[in-house]
Amino acid sequence: MATRRSVETPATAASGARSAPGKGKRSTSSKSPGRAAVSAEDRRGMIAEAAYLRAERRGFAPGHETEDWLAAEVEVDALLALGQGGPAQ
């Protein structure tokens, strides 16, 4: 992921004031106040639920368990990335 710090003016880079703007940008790009990070256990639970719902929509036909799980991972990771204000990685 590219950072905006790489687009500095020569005067800022030469003056040594680079660290002050960089710190300010980090704090503004962090998560919004009140949003907690999702634990690995919570993420797994979300994926399991999404995979179950996919299987339910198919009538629980066997043979698609891995496909359901992988699609649910993509779906949950995309939702979590949207909640944090950034693209999925």
C-alpha positions in Angstrom: 0.0 0.0 0.0 1.5 3.3 -1.0 1.8 6.1 1.6 1.4 9.8 1.1 4.7 10.5 2.9 6.6 9.6 -0.2 5.1 12.7 -1.9 7.0 15.3 0.1 8.3 18.6 -1.0 12.1 18.9 -1.2 12.0 21.7 1.4 10.2 19.5 4.0 12.6 16.5 3.4 15.7 18.7 3.6 14.5 20.6 6.8 14.2 17.4 8.8 10.5 18.2 9.6 9.5 15.0 8.0 8.6 13.1 11.2 6.0 15.6 12.4 3.7 15.5 9.3 4.1 11.7 9.1 2.9 11.2 12.7 -0.1 13.4 12.0 -1.1 11.4 9.0 -0.8 8.1 10.9 -3.2 9.3 13.6 -5.8 10.5 11.1 -5.6 7.3 9.0 -6.1 5.0 12.0 -9.5 3.5 12.9 -12.3 5.7 14.0 -12.8 6.0 17.8 -15.2 3.5 19.2 -14.4 0.8 16.6 -12.7 -2.2 18.1 -10.5 -4.6 16.1 -12.1 -7.9 15.4 -10.3 -10.8 17.0 -9.2 -13.9 15.1 -11.9 -15.9 17.0 -14.6 -13.4 16.1 -13.5 -13.4 12.4 -13.6 -17.2 12.3 -17.1 -17.1 13.8 -18.3 -14.6 11.2 -16.8 -16.8 8.4 -18.5 -19.9 9.8 -21.9 -18.2 9.9 -21.5 -16.9 6.4 -20.5 -20.3 5.1 -23.4 -21.9 6.9 -25.8 -19.4 5.3 -24.3 -20.1 1.8 -24.8 -23.9 2.4 -28.4 -23.3 3.6 -29.2 -21.4 0.4 -28.0 -24.4 -1.6 -30.1 -26.8 0.5 -27.0 -28.2 2.2 -26.1 -30.2 -0.9 -22.8 -32.0 -0.1 -19.5 -31.3 -1.8 -19.3 -27.6 -1.7 -18.1 -27.0 1.9 -14.6 -25.7 0.9 -16.1 -23.4 -1.7 -18.6 -22.0 0.8 -15.8 -21.4 3.4 -13.5 -19.7 0.9 -16.3 -17.5 -0.5 -17.3 -16.6 3.1 -13.7 -15.6 4.0 -13.6 -13.2 1.0 -17.0 -11.8 2.0 -16.1 -11.3 5.7 -12.7 -9.8 4.9 -14.3 -7.3 2.5 -16.8 -6.3 5.1 -14.2 -5.9 7.8 -12.0 -3.8 5.4 -15.0 -1.5 4.7 -15.6 -1.1 8.4 -12.0 0.0 8.9 -12.1 2.5 6.0 -9.6 0.7 3.7 -9.5 -1.9 1.0 -9.0 -5.6 1.8 -5.5 -6.8 1.7 
